[in-house]
Amino acid sequence: MTGSRILSMGHYQPSRVVTNDDIAQLVETNDEWIRDRVGIVSRRIAGDETVADMAAAAADKALANSGLTATDIDLVVVATCTSIDRSPNVACRVAAKLGINAPGAFDLNTACSGFAYALGTVDHAIRAGASRNALVIGAEKLSDFTDWTDRSTCIIFADGAGAAVVTAAAEDEPVGIGPVVWGSVPERGDAVRIEGWRPYVAQEGQTVFRWATTALAPLALQACERAGVDPAELAAFVPHQANSRIIDGIAKRLNIPQAIIAKDIVESGNTSAASIPLALSKLVERREVPSGAPVLLFGFGGGLTYAGQVVRCP
């Protein structure tokens, strides 16, 4: 295969909206402080939905938007760090819910960079001839791992899912997914963690902030370089929705004033591996980015891990 491309997107969010004023009923904070600190106005919190339920709902929407059917899918990959069950994995449960027969199916956990890692892995599988049509999903239920008495974390995290249908590019088509730039800083891995049998999300916010705002822009530019795309050509930048100040800091260093900067964090909070496909799906649904235009994706977070690539908007 010459490469792969994103054929369609889909997303799912729980119906329950939790505002900053709602959070202020739980801990000592207020709307102005949260907006200034992280840029969040509201977030979605799941009820009975599981990670697999949300992943399947997003994937079902992406599949409906693709023109393909479940019988066409031969690979399902789910990026998540919040699945409670060890087995069966989320990917197998998604396949069962959607009626996908005998796909390759696995979960991938690099926390907030997970979708970009999964997309790179699926691109490699398609290039190697191991897959033809794949579902790539980021899904998280962070509310299961949130300490609602901890002001430093309960204001941030939320639930949701985003999905992409990825297919082999025809020989006469431009490659739709550029080479992935991925890596990690394992010696700082404890900066974001979910540890133990009944864990809460914990993080060293300032460590993550300094790393993200200083180290990541050059890596994102490498993704543009490997794809042969000048940053001035980018139609949009969709980073992990961690914090508005981090997003602004990276975008400023990239010097891409012409590009739409995804800020889904304002209405969705931080949804870890779901944040990039969730934000991209909304841009596509609102037709804010032309089909075929180059979009830079870049995930970063727990591990500390990072991954990014330039894709062509479906």
Contacts in CASP RR format, 6 or more apart in sequence:
PFRMAT RR
TARGET T0000
AUTHOR 0000-0000-0000
METHOD contacts of the structure
MODEL  1
MTGSRILSMGHYQPSRVVTNDDIAQLVETNDEWIRDRVGIVSRRIAGDET
VADMAAAAADKALANSGLTATDIDLVVVATCTSIDRSPNVACRVAAKLGI
NAPGAFDLNTACSGFAYALGTVDHAIRAGASRNALVIGAEKLSDFTDWTD
RSTCIIFADGAGAAVVTAAAEDEPVGIGPVVWGSVPERGDAVRIEGWRPY
VAQEGQTVFRWATTALAPLALQACERAGVDPAELAAFVPHQANSRIIDGI
AKRLNIPQAIIAKDIVESGNTSAASIPLALSKLVERREVPSGAPVLLFGF
GGGLTYAGQVVRCP
1 126 0 8 1.000
1 127 0 8 1.000
1 128 0 8 1.000
1 129 0 8 1.000
1 168 0 8 1.000
1 169 0 8 1.000
2 127 0 8 1.000
2 169 0 8 1.000
2 170 0 8 1.000
2 171 0 8 1.000
2 173 0 8 1.000
2 175 0 8 1.000
3 123 0 8 1.000
3 126 0 8 1.000
3 127 0 8 1.000
3 168 0 8 1.000
3 169 0 8 1.000
3 175 0 8 1.000
3 176 0 8 1.000
3 177 0 8 1.000
4 122 0 8 1.000
4 123 0 8 1.000
4 126 0 8 1.000
4 127 0 8 1.000
4 166 0 8 1.000
4 167 0 8 1.000
4 168 0 8 1.000
4 169 0 8 1.000
4 175 0 8 1.000
4 176 0 8 1.000
4 177 0 8 1.000
5 166 0 8 1.000
5 167 0 8 1.000
5 169 0 8 1.000
5 173 0 8 1.000
5 175 0 8 1.000
5 176 0 8 1.000
5 177 0 8 1.000
5 311 0 8 1.000
5 312 0 8 1.000
5 314 0 8 1.000
6 164 0 8 1.000
6 165 0 8 1.000
6 166 0 8 1.000
6 176 0 8 1.000
6 177 0 8 1.000
6 311 0 8 1.000
6 312 0 8 1.000
6 313 0 8 1.000
6 314 0 8 1.000
7 66 0 8 1.000
7 67 0 8 1.000
7 68 0 8 1.000
7 133 0 8 1.000
7 164 0 8 1.000
7 165 0 8 1.000
7 166 0 8 1.000
7 167 0 8 1.000
7 314 0 8 1.000
8 62 0 8 1.000
8 63 0 8 1.000
8 65 0 8 1.000
8 66 0 8 1.000
8 67 0 8 1.000
8 164 0 8 1.000
8 165 0 8 1.000
8 314 0 8 1.000
9 62 0 8 1.000
9 65 0 8 1.000
9 162 0 8 1.000
9 163 0 8 1.000
9 164 0 8 1.000
9 165 0 8 1.000
9 277 0 8 1.000
9 280 0 8 1.000
9 281 0 8 1.000
9 284 0 8 1.000
9 285 0 8 1.000
9 314 0 8 1.000
10 58 0 8 1.000
10 59 0 8 1.000
10 61 0 8 1.000
10 62 0 8 1.000
10 65 0 8 1.000
10 162 0 8 1.000
10 163 0 8 1.000
10 164 0 8 1.000
10 277 0 8 1.000
10 281 0 8 1.000
10 284 0 8 1.000
10 285 0 8 1.000
11 58 0 8 1.000
11 61 0 8 1.000
11 160 0 8 1.000
11 161 0 8 1.000
11 162 0 8 1.000
11 163 0 8 1.000
11 277 0 8 1.000
11 278 0 8 1.000
11 281 0 8 1.000
11 282 0 8 1.000
11 285 0 8 1.000
12 54 0 8 1.000
12 57 0 8 1.000
12 58 0 8 1.000
12 61 0 8 1.000
12 160 0 8 1.000
12 161 0 8 1.000
12 162 0 8 1.000
13 44 0 8 1.000
13 159 0 8 1.000
13 160 0 8 1.000
13 161 0 8 1.000
13 268 0 8 1.000
13 278 0 8 1.000
14 44 0 8 1.000
14 45 0 8 1.000
14 46 0 8 1.000
14 47 0 8 1.000
14 49 0 8 1.000
14 54 0 8 1.000
14 159 0 8 1.000
14 160 0 8 1.000
15 44 0 8 1.000
16 44 0 8 1.000
16 45 0 8 1.000
16 46 0 8 1.000
16 47 0 8 1.000
17 42 0 8 1.000
17 43 0 8 1.000
17 44 0 8 1.000
18 42 0 8 1.000
18 43 0 8 1.000
18 44 0 8 1.000
18 45 0 8 1.000
18 158 0 8 1.000
19 31 0 8 1.000
19 41 0 8 1.000
19 42 0 8 1.000
20 29 0 8 1.000
20 30 0 8 1.000
20 31 0 8 1.000
20 34 0 8 1.000
20 35 0 8 1.000
20 40 0 8 1.000
20 41 0 8 1.000
20 42 0 8 1.000
20 155 0 8 1.000
21 31 0 8 1.000
23 29 0 8 1.000
23 34 0 8 1.000
23 154 0 8 1.000
23 155 0 8 1.000
24 30 0 8 1.000
24 31 0 8 1.000
26 148 0 8 1.000
26 149 0 8 1.000
26 154 0 8 1.000
27 148 0 8 1.000
27 149 0 8 1.000
27 150 0 8 1.000
27 151 0 8 1.000
27 154 0 8 1.000
27 155 0 8 1.000
28 151 0 8 1.000
29 151 0 8 1.000
29 155 0 8 1.000
31 41 0 8 1.000
34 40 0 8 1.000
34 155 0 8 1.000
35 41 0 8 1.000
37 155 0 8 1.000
38 155 0 8 1.000
38 156 0 8 1.000
38 243 0 8 1.000
38 244 0 8 1.000
38 245 0 8 1.000
38 265 0 8 1.000
38 270 0 8 1.000
39 243 0 8 1.000
39 244 0 8 1.000
39 245 0 8 1.000
39 265 0 8 1.000
39 266 0 8 1.000
40 155 0 8 1.000
40 156 0 8 1.000
40 244 0 8 1.000
40 265 0 8 1.000
40 266 0 8 1.000
40 269 0 8 1.000
40 270 0 8 1.000
41 266 0 8 1.000
41 267 0 8 1.000
42 266 0 8 1.000
42 267 0 8 1.000
42 268 0 8 1.000
42 269 0 8 1.000
43 157 0 8 1.000
43 158 0 8 1.000
43 267 0 8 1.000
43 268 0 8 1.000
43 269 0 8 1.000
44 158 0 8 1.000
44 159 0 8 1.000
44 160 0 8 1.000
44 268 0 8 1.000
45 143 0 8 1.000
45 158 0 8 1.000
45 159 0 8 1.000
46 54 0 8 1.000
46 141 0 8 1.000
46 143 0 8 1.000
46 159 0 8 1.000
46 160 0 8 1.000
47 143 0 8 1.000
49 141 0 8 1.000
49 159 0 8 1.000
50 84 0 8 1.000
50 141 0 8 1.000
51 80 0 8 1.000
51 82 0 8 1.000
51 83 0 8 1.000
51 84 0 8 1.000
51 90 0 8 1.000
51 139 0 8 1.000
51 140 0 8 1.000
51 141 0 8 1.000
51 161 0 8 1.000
52 83 0 8 1.000
52 90 0 8 1.000
52 93 0 8 1.000
52 94 0 8 1.000
52 97 0 8 1.000
52 139 0 8 1.000
53 97 0 8 1.000
54 139 0 8 1.000
54 141 0 8 1.000
54 159 0 8 1.000
54 160 0 8 1.000
54 161 0 8 1.000
54 274 0 8 1.000
55 78 0 8 1.000
55 80 0 8 1.000
55 90 0 8 1.000
55 93 0 8 1.000
55 94 0 8 1.000
55 137 0 8 1.000
55 138 0 8 1.000
55 139 0 8 1.000
55 161 0 8 1.000
55 162 0 8 1.000
55 163 0 8 1.000
56 93 0 8 1.000
56 94 0 8 1.000
56 97 0 8 1.000
56 98 0 8 1.000
57 161 0 8 1.000
58 137 0 8 1.000
58 138 0 8 1.000
58 139 0 8 1.000
58 160 0 8 1.000
58 161 0 8 1.000
58 162 0 8 1.000
58 163 0 8 1.000
58 277 0 8 1.000
58 281 0 8 1.000
59 76 0 8 1.000
59 94 0 8 1.000
59 98 0 8 1.000
59 135 0 8 1.000
59 137 0 8 1.000
59 161 0 8 1.000
59 163 0 8 1.000
60 97 0 8 1.000
60 98 0 8 1.000
61 163 0 8 1.000
62 135 0 8 1.000
62 162 0 8 1.000
62 163 0 8 1.000
62 164 0 8 1.000
62 165 0 8 1.000
62 281 0 8 1.000
63 69 0 8 1.000
63 70 0 8 1.000
63 73 0 8 1.000
63 98 0 8 1.000
63 135 0 8 1.000
63 165 0 8 1.000
65 165 0 8 1.000
66 165 0 8 1.000
66 167 0 8 1.000
68 133 0 8 1.000
68 165 0 8 1.000
68 167 0 8 1.000
70 98 0 8 1.000
70 99 0 8 1.000
70 100 0 8 1.000
70 101 0 8 1.000
71 100 0 8 1.000
71 101 0 8 1.000
72 132 0 8 1.000
72 133 0 8 1.000
73 95 0 8 1.000
73 98 0 8 1.000
73 100 0 8 1.000
73 103 0 8 1.000
73 133 0 8 1.000
73 134 0 8 1.000
73 135 0 8 1.000
73 165 0 8 1.000
74 103 0 8 1.000
74 104 0 8 1.000
74 131 0 8 1.000
74 132 0 8 1.000
74 133 0 8 1.000
74 134 0 8 1.000
75 103 0 8 1.000
75 104 0 8 1.000
75 105 0 8 1.000
75 122 0 8 1.000
75 125 0 8 1.000
75 130 0 8 1.000
75 131 0 8 1.000
75 133 0 8 1.000
75 134 0 8 1.000
75 135 0 8 1.000
76 91 0 8 1.000
76 92 0 8 1.000
76 94 0 8 1.000
76 95 0 8 1.000
76 100 0 8 1.000
76 103 0 8 1.000
76 104 0 8 1.000
76 105 0 8 1.000
76 106 0 8 1.000
76 134 0 8 1.000
76 135 0 8 1.000
76 137 0 8 1.000
77 91 0 8 1.000
77 105 0 8 1.000
77 106 0 8 1.000
77 107 0 8 1.000
77 108 0 8 1.000
77 118 0 8 1.000
77 121 0 8 1.000
77 122 0 8 1.000
77 134 0 8 1.000
77 135 0 8 1.000
77 136 0 8 1.000
77 137 0 8 1.000
78 89 0 8 1.000
78 90 0 8 1.000
78 91 0 8 1.000
78 94 0 8 1.000
78 106 0 8 1.000
78 107 0 8 1.000
78 108 0 8 1.000
78 118 0 8 1.000
78 137 0 8 1.000
78 138 0 8 1.000
78 139 0 8 1.000
79 107 0 8 1.000
79 108 0 8 1.000
79 109 0 8 1.000
79 110 0 8 1.000
79 114 0 8 1.000
79 115 0 8 1.000
79 117 0 8 1.000
79 118 0 8 1.000
79 136 0 8 1.000
79 137 0 8 1.000
79 138 0 8 1.000
79 139 0 8 1.000
79 273 0 8 1.000
80 90 0 8 1.000
80 107 0 8 1.000
80 108 0 8 1.000
80 109 0 8 1.000
80 138 0 8 1.000
80 139 0 8 1.000
80 140 0 8 1.000
80 272 0 8 1.000
80 273 0 8 1.000
81 109 0 8 1.000
81 110 0 8 1.000
81 111 0 8 1.000
81 140 0 8 1.000
81 194 0 8 1.000
81 272 0 8 1.000
81 273 0 8 1.000
81 302 0 8 1.000
82 140 0 8 1.000
82 141 0 8 1.000
82 142 0 8 1.000
82 144 0 8 1.000
82 145 0 8 1.000
82 194 0 8 1.000
82 272 0 8 1.000
83 89 0 8 1.000
83 90 0 8 1.000
83 107 0 8 1.000
84 144 0 8 1.000
89 105 0 8 1.000
89 106 0 8 1.000
89 107 0 8 1.000
90 107 0 8 1.000
90 137 0 8 1.000
90 139 0 8 1.000
91 103 0 8 1.000
91 104 0 8 1.000
91 105 0 8 1.000
91 106 0 8 1.000
91 107 0 8 1.000
91 137 0 8 1.000
92 105 0 8 1.000
94 100 0 8 1.000
94 105 0 8 1.000
94 135 0 8 1.000
94 137 0 8 1.000
95 103 0 8 1.000
95 105 0 8 1.000
100 135 0 8 1.000
104 131 0 8 1.000
108 114 0 8 1.000
108 117 0 8 1.000
108 118 0 8 1.000
108 121 0 8 1.000
110 117 0 8 1.000
110 184 0 8 1.000
110 273 0 8 1.000
110 302 0 8 1.000
110 303 0 8 1.000
110 305 0 8 1.000
110 307 0 8 1.000
111 192 0 8 1.000
111 272 0 8 1.000
111 273 0 8 1.000
111 301 0 8 1.000
111 302 0 8 1.000
111 303 0 8 1.000
111 305 0 8 1.000
112 192 0 8 1.000
112 240 0 8 1.000
112 242 0 8 1.000
112 270 0 8 1.000
112 272 0 8 1.000
112 273 0 8 1.000
112 275 0 8 1.000
112 299 0 8 1.000
112 300 0 8 1.000
112 301 0 8 1.000
112 302 0 8 1.000
112 305 0 8 1.000
113 182 0 8 1.000
113 240 0 8 1.000
113 273 0 8 1.000
113 299 0 8 1.000
113 300 0 8 1.000
113 301 0 8 1.000
113 302 0 8 1.000
113 305 0 8 1.000
113 306 0 8 1.000
113 307 0 8 1.000
113 308 0 8 1.000
114 138 0 8 1.000
114 272 0 8 1.000
114 273 0 8 1.000
114 299 0 8 1.000
114 305 0 8 1.000
114 307 0 8 1.000
115 136 0 8 1.000
115 138 0 8 1.000
115 162 0 8 1.000
115 273 0 8 1.000
115 274 0 8 1.000
115 275 0 8 1.000
115 276 0 8 1.000
115 277 0 8 1.000
115 297 0 8 1.000
115 299 0 8 1.000
116 180 0 8 1.000
116 182 0 8 1.000
116 276 0 8 1.000
116 297 0 8 1.000
116 298 0 8 1.000
116 299 0 8 1.000
116 307 0 8 1.000
116 308 0 8 1.000
116 309 0 8 1.000
117 180 0 8 1.000
117 182 0 8 1.000
117 305 0 8 1.000
117 307 0 8 1.000
118 136 0 8 1.000
118 137 0 8 1.000
118 138 0 8 1.000
118 273 0 8 1.000
119 136 0 8 1.000
119 164 0 8 1.000
119 166 0 8 1.000
119 177 0 8 1.000
119 180 0 8 1.000
119 297 0 8 1.000
119 309 0 8 1.000
119 311 0 8 1.000
120 177 0 8 1.000
120 180 0 8 1.000
120 182 0 8 1.000
120 307 0 8 1.000
120 309 0 8 1.000
122 131 0 8 1.000
122 134 0 8 1.000
122 136 0 8 1.000
122 166 0 8 1.000
123 166 0 8 1.000
123 177 0 8 1.000
123 178 0 8 1.000
123 180 0 8 1.000
123 309 0 8 1.000
125 131 0 8 1.000
125 134 0 8 1.000
126 132 0 8 1.000
126 134 0 8 1.000
126 166 0 8 1.000
126 167 0 8 1.000
126 168 0 8 1.000
129 168 0 8 1.000
131 168 0 8 1.000
132 167 0 8 1.000
132 168 0 8 1.000
133 165 0 8 1.000
133 166 0 8 1.000
133 167 0 8 1.000
133 168 0 8 1.000
134 165 0 8 1.000
134 166 0 8 1.000
134 167 0 8 1.000
135 163 0 8 1.000
135 164 0 8 1.000
135 165 0 8 1.000
135 166 0 8 1.000
136 163 0 8 1.000
136 164 0 8 1.000
136 165 0 8 1.000
136 166 0 8 1.000
136 277 0 8 1.000
137 161 0 8 1.000
137 162 0 8 1.000
137 163 0 8 1.000
137 164 0 8 1.000
137 277 0 8 1.000
138 161 0 8 1.000
138 162 0 8 1.000
138 163 0 8 1.000
138 273 0 8 1.000
138 274 0 8 1.000
138 277 0 8 1.000
139 160 0 8 1.000
139 161 0 8 1.000
139 162 0 8 1.000
139 273 0 8 1.000
139 274 0 8 1.000
140 159 0 8 1.000
140 160 0 8 1.000
140 161 0 8 1.000
140 271 0 8 1.000
140 272 0 8 1.000
140 273 0 8 1.000
140 274 0 8 1.000
141 159 0 8 1.000
141 160 0 8 1.000
142 157 0 8 1.000
142 158 0 8 1.000
142 159 0 8 1.000
142 201 0 8 1.000
142 270 0 8 1.000
142 271 0 8 1.000
142 272 0 8 1.000
143 157 0 8 1.000
143 158 0 8 1.000
143 159 0 8 1.000
145 157 0 8 1.000
145 194 0 8 1.000
145 199 0 8 1.000
145 200 0 8 1.000
145 201 0 8 1.000
146 153 0 8 1.000
146 154 0 8 1.000
146 157 0 8 1.000
146 200 0 8 1.000
146 201 0 8 1.000
147 153 0 8 1.000
147 154 0 8 1.000
147 200 0 8 1.000
147 201 0 8 1.000
148 154 0 8 1.000
150 200 0 8 1.000
152 203 0 8 1.000
152 205 0 8 1.000
153 200 0 8 1.000
153 201 0 8 1.000
153 202 0 8 1.000
153 203 0 8 1.000
156 243 0 8 1.000
156 269 0 8 1.000
156 270 0 8 1.000
157 201 0 8 1.000
157 269 0 8 1.000
157 270 0 8 1.000
157 271 0 8 1.000
157 272 0 8 1.000
158 268 0 8 1.000
158 269 0 8 1.000
158 270 0 8 1.000
158 271 0 8 1.000
159 271 0 8 1.000
159 274 0 8 1.000
160 268 0 8 1.000
160 271 0 8 1.000
160 274 0 8 1.000
160 278 0 8 1.000
161 274 0 8 1.000
161 277 0 8 1.000
161 278 0 8 1.000
162 274 0 8 1.000
162 277 0 8 1.000
162 278 0 8 1.000
162 281 0 8 1.000
163 277 0 8 1.000
163 281 0 8 1.000
164 277 0 8 1.000
164 280 0 8 1.000
164 314 0 8 1.000
166 177 0 8 1.000
169 175 0 8 1.000
169 176 0 8 1.000
174 312 0 8 1.000
175 312 0 8 1.000
176 292 0 8 1.000
176 311 0 8 1.000
176 312 0 8 1.000
177 309 0 8 1.000
177 311 0 8 1.000
177 312 0 8 1.000
178 223 0 8 1.000
178 226 0 8 1.000
178 227 0 8 1.000
178 309 0 8 1.000
178 310 0 8 1.000
178 311 0 8 1.000
179 223 0 8 1.000
179 226 0 8 1.000
179 227 0 8 1.000
179 309 0 8 1.000
180 223 0 8 1.000
180 307 0 8 1.000
180 308 0 8 1.000
180 309 0 8 1.000
181 219 0 8 1.000
181 220 0 8 1.000
181 222 0 8 1.000
181 223 0 8 1.000
181 226 0 8 1.000
181 306 0 8 1.000
181 307 0 8 1.000
181 308 0 8 1.000
181 309 0 8 1.000
182 305 0 8 1.000
182 306 0 8 1.000
182 307 0 8 1.000
182 308 0 8 1.000
183 305 0 8 1.000
183 306 0 8 1.000
183 307 0 8 1.000
184 303 0 8 1.000
184 304 0 8 1.000
184 305 0 8 1.000
184 306 0 8 1.000
185 211 0 8 1.000
185 215 0 8 1.000
185 303 0 8 1.000
185 304 0 8 1.000
185 305 0 8 1.000
186 303 0 8 1.000
186 304 0 8 1.000
188 207 0 8 1.000
188 211 0 8 1.000
188 303 0 8 1.000
188 304 0 8 1.000
189 302 0 8 1.000
189 303 0 8 1.000
189 304 0 8 1.000
190 204 0 8 1.000
191 203 0 8 1.000
191 204 0 8 1.000
191 205 0 8 1.000
191 207 0 8 1.000
191 208 0 8 1.000
191 211 0 8 1.000
191 302 0 8 1.000
191 303 0 8 1.000
191 304 0 8 1.000
192 201 0 8 1.000
192 202 0 8 1.000
192 203 0 8 1.000
192 204 0 8 1.000
192 208 0 8 1.000
192 301 0 8 1.000
192 302 0 8 1.000
192 303 0 8 1.000
192 304 0 8 1.000
193 199 0 8 1.000
193 201 0 8 1.000
193 202 0 8 1.000
193 203 0 8 1.000
193 302 0 8 1.000
194 200 0 8 1.000
194 201 0 8 1.000
194 202 0 8 1.000
195 202 0 8 1.000
208 242 0 8 1.000
208 301 0 8 1.000
208 304 0 8 1.000
209 243 0 8 1.000
209 245 0 8 1.000
209 246 0 8 1.000
211 304 0 8 1.000
212 242 0 8 1.000
212 243 0 8 1.000
212 246 0 8 1.000
212 250 0 8 1.000
212 300 0 8 1.000
212 301 0 8 1.000
213 245 0 8 1.000
213 246 0 8 1.000
213 249 0 8 1.000
213 250 0 8 1.000
213 253 0 8 1.000
216 250 0 8 1.000
216 298 0 8 1.000
216 300 0 8 1.000
216 306 0 8 1.000
217 249 0 8 1.000
217 250 0 8 1.000
217 253 0 8 1.000
217 254 0 8 1.000
219 298 0 8 1.000
219 306 0 8 1.000
219 308 0 8 1.000
220 239 0 8 1.000
220 250 0 8 1.000
220 254 0 8 1.000
220 296 0 8 1.000
220 298 0 8 1.000
220 308 0 8 1.000
221 231 0 8 1.000
221 254 0 8 1.000
223 296 0 8 1.000
223 298 0 8 1.000
223 308 0 8 1.000
223 309 0 8 1.000
223 310 0 8 1.000
224 230 0 8 1.000
224 231 0 8 1.000
224 234 0 8 1.000
224 296 0 8 1.000
224 310 0 8 1.000
226 310 0 8 1.000
227 294 0 8 1.000
227 309 0 8 1.000
227 310 0 8 1.000
228 310 0 8 1.000
229 294 0 8 1.000
229 310 0 8 1.000
231 254 0 8 1.000
231 255 0 8 1.000
231 256 0 8 1.000
231 296 0 8 1.000
232 256 0 8 1.000
232 258 0 8 1.000
233 294 0 8 1.000
234 256 0 8 1.000
234 258 0 8 1.000
234 259 0 8 1.000
234 294 0 8 1.000
234 295 0 8 1.000
234 296 0 8 1.000
234 310 0 8 1.000
235 258 0 8 1.000
235 259 0 8 1.000
235 260 0 8 1.000
235 289 0 8 1.000
235 290 0 8 1.000
235 293 0 8 1.000
235 294 0 8 1.000
235 295 0 8 1.000
235 313 0 8 1.000
236 259 0 8 1.000
236 260 0 8 1.000
236 261 0 8 1.000
236 262 0 8 1.000
236 283 0 8 1.000
236 288 0 8 1.000
236 289 0 8 1.000
236 293 0 8 1.000
236 295 0 8 1.000
236 296 0 8 1.000
236 313 0 8 1.000
237 251 0 8 1.000
237 254 0 8 1.000
237 256 0 8 1.000
237 259 0 8 1.000
237 260 0 8 1.000
237 261 0 8 1.000
237 262 0 8 1.000
237 295 0 8 1.000
237 296 0 8 1.000
237 298 0 8 1.000
238 262 0 8 1.000
238 276 0 8 1.000
238 279 0 8 1.000
238 280 0 8 1.000
238 283 0 8 1.000
238 295 0 8 1.000
238 296 0 8 1.000
238 297 0 8 1.000
238 298 0 8 1.000
239 246 0 8 1.000
239 247 0 8 1.000
239 250 0 8 1.000
239 251 0 8 1.000
239 262 0 8 1.000
239 276 0 8 1.000
239 297 0 8 1.000
239 298 0 8 1.000
239 299 0 8 1.000
239 300 0 8 1.000
240 272 0 8 1.000
240 275 0 8 1.000
240 276 0 8 1.000
240 298 0 8 1.000
240 299 0 8 1.000
240 300 0 8 1.000
240 301 0 8 1.000
241 247 0 8 1.000
241 262 0 8 1.000
241 263 0 8 1.000
241 264 0 8 1.000
241 265 0 8 1.000
241 268 0 8 1.000
241 269 0 8 1.000
241 270 0 8 1.000
241 271 0 8 1.000
241 275 0 8 1.000
241 276 0 8 1.000
241 278 0 8 1.000
241 279 0 8 1.000
242 265 0 8 1.000
242 270 0 8 1.000
242 275 0 8 1.000
242 300 0 8 1.000
242 301 0 8 1.000
243 265 0 8 1.000
243 270 0 8 1.000
244 263 0 8 1.000
244 265 0 8 1.000
244 266 0 8 1.000
247 261 0 8 1.000
247 262 0 8 1.000
247 263 0 8 1.000
247 265 0 8 1.000
248 261 0 8 1.000
250 298 0 8 1.000
251 259 0 8 1.000
251 261 0 8 1.000
254 296 0 8 1.000
256 296 0 8 1.000
259 296 0 8 1.000
260 283 0 8 1.000
260 288 0 8 1.000
260 289 0 8 1.000
262 279 0 8 1.000
262 280 0 8 1.000
262 283 0 8 1.000
264 275 0 8 1.000
264 278 0 8 1.000
264 279 0 8 1.000
264 282 0 8 1.000
265 275 0 8 1.000
268 275 0 8 1.000
268 278 0 8 1.000
268 279 0 8 1.000
269 275 0 8 1.000
271 278 0 8 1.000
276 297 0 8 1.000
276 299 0 8 1.000
280 295 0 8 1.000
280 297 0 8 1.000
283 289 0 8 1.000
283 295 0 8 1.000
283 313 0 8 1.000
284 313 0 8 1.000
284 314 0 8 1.000
289 295 0 8 1.000
289 313 0 8 1.000
290 313 0 8 1.000
291 313 0 8 1.000
291 314 0 8 1.000
292 312 0 8 1.000
292 313 0 8 1.000
292 314 0 8 1.000
293 312 0 8 1.000
293 313 0 8 1.000
294 310 0 8 1.000
294 311 0 8 1.000
294 312 0 8 1.000
294 313 0 8 1.000
295 310 0 8 1.000
295 311 0 8 1.000
295 312 0 8 1.000
295 313 0 8 1.000
296 308 0 8 1.000
296 309 0 8 1.000
296 310 0 8 1.000
297 308 0 8 1.000
297 309 0 8 1.000
297 310 0 8 1.000
297 311 0 8 1.000
298 306 0 8 1.000
298 307 0 8 1.000
298 308 0 8 1.000
299 306 0 8 1.000
299 307 0 8 1.000
299 308 0 8 1.000
300 306 0 8 1.000
300 307 0 8 1.000
END
